[in-house]
Amino acid sequence: MLTHLRRSVVMAIFCVAFFGFAYALAGTGVAQLLFRHQADGSINSKGSTLIGQNWSSTTCPGHPLGSCVFQGRPDDLGPYAANPKNDVSGGDNPLVANGVSGESAATNLGPRSKVLLANTEELVAYWKARGVTPTADLVTTSGSGYDPDITPADADAEIPMVSKATGLSPATLRALVARESSGAELGFLGSDTVDVLQLNMALAKLK
């Protein structure tokens, strides 16, 4: 009886020590050693490449705010922006932003929703005021609420705006978008994408 009890206690202590501590520390150590950037959330001084952010408030002297950079999905833009007074977190902030706890979710507004129609019309007007003929992605939110990517077609649609605000030629910007684009996963899953943060960091080097 005591022998079985002692073995059970020793086994329990071993499992807790090995699987609860040693294994976890070893995994963390390997991740930090070989994949530190990814393990730390792919974060750099400008933000994370895994989480979208709001670029609409970027200062553009002599031009509308946000027109000198590429912008992502409108998860935290216009009618979907965070509003602390109304306790609305907005998209693109799964943790805490603007003093409001974030969340990840779609709007769940259906095709017959008058709110969805009004929001979309507001976003279309926003883009047209900046000389952009928006794609569907640029006037609809992502399913997660903080998508960091857009398609190359979305980025190309924004080129007239960025070109006018930065003075860079459309040809230069098209080459930049092509260079920063990534192919579909495994060559066939999904579509080509452009990480907006990485695209704007590359744009900053050109400017």
HELIX and SHEET records of a PDB file:
HELIX    1   1 LEU A    2  ALA A   17  1                                  16    
HELIX    2   2 PHE A   18  ALA A   22  3                                   5    
HELIX    3   3 TYR A   23  LEU A   34  1                                  12    
HELIX    4   4 ARG A   36  ALA A   39  1                                   4    
HELIX    5   5 PRO A   74  ASP A   76  5                                   3    
HELIX    6   6 GLY A   78  TYR A   80  5                                   3    
HELIX    7   7 PRO A   84  ASN A   86  5                                   3    
HELIX    8   8 LYS A  114  LYS A  128  1                                  15    
HELIX    9   9 ASP A  137  VAL A  139  5                                   3    
HELIX   10  10 PRO A  152  ALA A  157  1                                   6    
HELIX   11  11 ILE A  159  THR A  166  1                                   8    
HELIX   12  12 PRO A  170  GLU A  180  1                                  11    
HELIX   13  13 VAL A  196  LEU A  206  1                                  11    
SHEET    1   A 2 ILE A  43  ASN A  44  0                                        
SHEET    2   A 2 GLY A  47  SER A  48 -1                                        
SHEET    1   B 2 VAL A  96  ALA A  97  0                                        
SHEET    2   B 2 VAL A 100  SER A 101 -1                                        
SHEET    1   C 3 ASP A 149  ILE A 150  0                                        
SHEET    2   C 3 THR A 193  ASP A 195 -1                                        
SHEET    3   C 3 SER A 181  SER A 182 -1                                        
END                                                                             
